[in-house]
């Protein structure tokens, strides 16, 4: 599985993050308003550098570029979750405020979800309870809130996070077996399209 491909459409390019991206990405991230609903204050240089180092080490993070002008507009990434082999998390996403309120976040997440669902059954989002903007964004992608009693094998980030799930073969409702504690969360065989 390739968790760090280059993904493109007419609006954006997502490409693997590289060491040389630190300065241009920090120019985007240094706006305190971006982080106003986050528990992290990544506009502070030392916090951003720790975040950036984690992005490099993960080998599953992206730089988001505006396809029209090549500008850095943010980042996002996948996170492999131990014990949840048929799922992947998407997180660490942020955008320049110039790109809020338009099609960018939805487009990026849709591209990442579509790529992930070629390899796994589930995409997971952990959103901090104070980050209303991100909660609404995930809900617009048809992310379904899951309770702490569902998917108990997935380690919770904290009691302050809301978990959302998108699944490949689910209709408007999650499969009944997901709602039943003690049952497997796997809905079917993994594909390798």
N, C-alpha and C positions, 0 to 999 in steps of 0.2 A: 504494500500500500504506500502510496506517495502522499504524505500529509503536507508537503510543501511544493506543490506544482506552481507553475505560472498560470493564472486564470485571467482571461480577458473578455471584455465585451465592448460595445461602442462607448460606454460611459467610463469604465475604470479598468485598470490593470492591477492585479494582485500578484506580487512577485515575492520570492523568498527574501527575508530580511538579511542584510549583510552588515558587517562591521562599519563600512563606510557610510551607512545610513544614520548613524547616531546624531550628527549635527543637524541635518535637514529635518529629521523626525522630531528632534527636540524643539526646533523652531515652531512646529505645530503644537507640540504638547505643552509648551511653556505658558499657554493661556490659562490662567486660573479658573475661568468660567467653564472650561471643558470639564473640570473635575469637581464642580460644585455639588453634584449629587453622588459622588464617589467617596468611598472611605479613604482612598489613597489620594495623595496630593502630588501627583506626578509632575506638576509644574515646577516643583522643587528639584533642582538638578540632581542631587544625590538619589532621590527616590526614582527619578526617571532613569538614571544610569543603572540602578539595580533591576528595574523592570526591563530595560533594554538587554542587559546581560542575560536575563532569564529567557527573553525572546530568542536570542542567538543560540543559547544552550538547548532550547527545546527542539530546534530544527523542524518547527511546524508553525512558524509565525510569518506574517506577511506585511509588506509595505503596501499601502494603497495609494495609487497614483491616479490623478485625473487624466483620462485618456486624451482629452482635448489639448492639454498644455504640458503634461508630464509632471505637474506639481505634486509634491507630497501632500496628501490630505488626511492621512491617518494610518492606523494599523489594526490588525486583528490576528487571531490564531486559533489553532486547534490544540486541545489538550487531551492526551491519552489518560484514561482513568483506570487504574488498577482494579481488577475485579468486575469491570464492565466491558468485556471484550467485544460485545456487539454494539457498542456505542462510542461516541466521541463528544467531547465538549467543545463549544465555540465560546471564546471569551477574549478579554483583554482589548476589546474594540474601542477605539476612539476616533473621532473626526474633528478636523478644523471646524470652528463654528460657521465658517463661510459655506459649509456643506451640510449644515443641519436643515431639517425641514423639507428636504427634497428627496430625490429617489436614491441617493447614494447608500445610506445604511441598509435599506431594504435590498438593494441590488447586490451589495457585497455579501450580506448574509445569505441571500438566495443562492448566489454562486457557490458559496462555501457549503451550504446545506446540500445542494444538488451534487456537488463533488463527493461529499462524505457519504451520502446515501447510495453511492455506487459500491461502497465497501462495508458499510455497517447498517444496522436496522434503525438505530436511534441517534438523534443529535440532542445533546443536553445543554442547557444554559443555566448558570447560577447567576442570579441578579440580586444585588444588595437591596434590602427592603426600602431603603431611602432613595433608590435610583428609579424614580417614577418614569422618567424619560425612557430608560432602557426596558422597563417592564412593558410599557405600551408598545415599544418597537417589536419586542419578541411576540407579544400577543397579536400584532398585525401580521406576523409571519405564521400564524396559527399554532404558536407554541402553547401547549396546554400545561397549566400549573399542576404539579404533582405534589402530594402531601408527603410529610416525613415518613409515613408508614408505607409508602409505595417505593419500590426499588430500594429496599433497605440495604442491599449489598453495595450501593454507591455511597462512598464516604461523603458525608455532608460537609460543605465548606464551613458553615457555622449556622447557628440558629437565626442569624441575621440575613440569610440568603433565601430567596424564593427559587425553587427549581422549576424549570420549564422543559418540556419534552416535545420533540417532533419525531414522528416515526414514519418509516417508509411506506408501510402498507396499511396504515390506519386510515379509516374514514373520519367522520366527525367525532367519533368517540375512541378512546384508547381501548385496546382489547381487554376483555374482562379479566384475563389472567394477570394483567399488570396491576389491577386493583386488588388482587387477592394476595395478602401477605403469605410468604412461604412458597409461592409459585415462581417458576422461571419467568424471566422477563423477555426471553427470546421469542420472537413472533414467527420466525421462519429461517430458512437457510440464507446465509450471506451470499451476495452475488459479487462478481468481479467484472462488471461491465467496463 
